Amino acid sequence: MAYRLNQKKKQFLVAVHVISVASWIGGTFGMLLLGFYLQNAVDEHQLHYTLLSMEVIDENLLKYPALLSLLTGILLSIWTQWGLFKHYWITIKLVLTLLTITIGILFLNKWTTGLLEFINKLGVASLQNQDFQNSWLSIIIVASFNLLCLLFMVFITYYKPFGKITKRGKKT
């Protein structure tokens, strides 16, 4: 028989999972707000400090909480009755979590760093640069997508829709 968590360990792991998800959602929302704020910057210093704040959020409230959320979610799935591939809602959460983490790793950090390079070269004139605007819009779109995914995952955690995955792929 597979390992199962006792009630105390399960409660602890759920608490860590909820805190990491809350941090991840807060960080994503913060990135989105700072991204919008970036467009209203009046000078180079405001642009620079806003982007530095976005990098701090990316490093501390996106990467680590996302990875901790993934780890605790997998552990909760395999060490409880839910299983990792027994229910559609858990599999959907796993796929969305991996997707949002991958997008963040491959693109979000690169775009934020790119915006900083523009500001270092062009200062406040960066706001008029089309490449700067394209990267900015990409950050806004990705942060919005990630926030929607995270909120969707919270809802399906509580509602547990779509049924159980059977051996033949039929819902029960």
C-alpha positions in Angstrom: 0.0 0.0 0.0 1.2 3.5 -0.8 2.2 6.0 1.8 -0.6 8.1 3.2 -0.4 11.2 5.3 -1.8 11.3 8.8 -4.2 14.1 9.6 -1.6 16.4 11.2 0.9 16.1 8.3 -1.9 16.6 5.8 -3.1 19.7 7.5 0.5 21.1 7.6 1.0 20.3 3.9 -2.3 21.9 3.0 -1.4 25.0 5.0 1.9 25.3 3.2 0.2 24.7 -0.1 -2.4 27.4 0.5 0.2 29.9 1.7 2.3 29.3 -1.4 -0.7 29.6 -3.7 -1.8 32.8 -2.0 1.8 34.2 -2.3 1.9 33.2 -6.0 -1.5 34.9 -6.7 -0.4 38.0 -4.8 2.9 38.2 -6.7 1.1 37.8 -10.0 -1.4 40.5 -9.2 1.5 42.7 -8.0 3.4 42.2 -11.3 0.2 43.1 -13.2 -0.4 46.2 -11.2 3.3 47.4 -11.5 3.1 46.6 -15.2 0.2 49.0 -15.6 1.9 51.5 -13.3 5.0 51.4 -15.5 3.2 53.1 -18.3 2.5 56.1 -16.1 6.1 56.7 -15.1 7.2 60.3 -15.4 11.0 59.8 -15.3 13.8 57.3 -15.7 14.1 56.7 -11.9 10.4 55.8 -11.6 10.7 53.4 -14.5 13.9 51.9 -13.1 12.5 51.4 -9.6 9.2 50.0 -10.9 11.1 47.4 -12.9 13.4 46.6 -10.1 10.3 46.0 -7.9 8.9 43.7 -10.6 12.1 41.7 -10.6 12.0 41.4 -6.8 8.4 40.1 -7.1 9.3 37.8 -9.9 12.2 36.3 -7.9 10.4 36.0 -4.5 6.7 35.9 -5.0 6.5 34.1 -8.3 9.3 31.6 -8.7 9.6 30.1 -5.2 5.9 30.1 -4.3 5.1 28.5 -7.7 7.6 25.8 -7.2 6.5 25.2 -3.6 2.9 25.1 -4.8 3.8 22.5 -7.4 5.7 20.4 -5.0 3.1 20.5 -2.2 0.3 19.9 -4.7 2.0 16.8 -6.1 2.7 15.5 -2.6 -0.9 16.1 -1.5 -2.1 14.3 -4.6 0.0 11.2 -4.2 -0.1 11.0 -0.4 -3.9 11.3 -0.1 -6.9 9.5 -1.6 -7.1 12.0 -4.5 -4.2 10.7 -6.6 -2.4 12.6 -9.3 -4.3 11.2 -12.3 -7.5 10.0 -10.7 -9.5 13.2 -11.1 -9.7 15.6 -14.0 -9.6 18.7 -11.7 -6.2 17.6 -10.3 -4.7 16.8 -13.7 -5.9 20.2 -15.0 -4.3 21.9 -12.1 -1.1 20.1 -12.7 -1.0 21.0 -16.4 -1.9 24.7 -15.7 0.7 24.9 -12.9 3.4 23.5 -15.2 2.3 25.8 -18.0 2.4 29.0 -15.9 5.7 28.1 -14.4 7.2 27.3 -17.8 5.9 30.6 -19.3 7.4 32.5 -16.4 10.8 30.8 -16.6 11.0 31.0 -20.4 9.6 34.5 -21.0 8.6 36.7 -18.1 12.1 37.2 -16.6 13.6 37.8 -20.1 11.0 40.5 -20.8 11.5 42.2 -17.5 15.3 42.2 -18.0 14.8 43.5 -21.5 12.8 46.4 -20.3 15.5 47.3 -17.8 18.1 47.3 -20.7 15.9 49.7 -22.6 15.6 52.1 -19.7 19.4 52.0 -19.1 19.9 52.9 -22.8 17.0 55.3 -23.5 15.7 56.4 -20.2 12.1 57.7 -20.1 12.2 57.7 -23.9 11.8 53.9 -23.6 8.1 54.5 -23.3 8.0 55.6 -26.9 10.0 52.7 -28.2 7.9 50.0 -30.0 10.1 47.1 -28.8 9.7 48.3 -25.2 5.9 48.5 -25.7 5.8 45.0 -27.2 7.7 43.6 -24.2 5.5 45.5 -21.8 2.3 44.3 -23.4 3.7 40.7 -23.3 4.2 41.0 -19.6 0.7 42.3 -19.1 -0.8 39.5 -21.2 1.2 36.8 -19.5 0.5 38.2 -16.0 -3.2 38.4 -16.8 -3.2 34.8 -18.2 -1.3 33.5 -15.2 -3.7 35.3 -12.8 -6.7 33.8 -14.6 -5.2 30.3 -14.5 -4.4 30.6 -10.8 -7.9 31.9 -10.0 -9.4 29.1 -12.1 -7.3 26.5 -10.2 -8.6 27.9 -6.9 -12.2 27.5 -8.1 -11.8 24.0 -9.3 -10.0 23.0 -6.1 -13.2 23.9 -4.2 -15.8 22.7 -6.7 -13.9 19.6 -7.9 -15.7 19.4 -11.3 -15.3 17.2 -14.3 -15.5 13.9 -12.5 -13.1 11.0 -12.0 -10.7 9.6 -14.7 -11.4 6.0 -15.4 -9.1 3.4 -17.0 -10.9 3.9 -20.3 -10.9 7.7 -20.0 -14.6 7.9 -19.3 -15.9 10.3 -16.6 -17.7 8.8 -13.6 
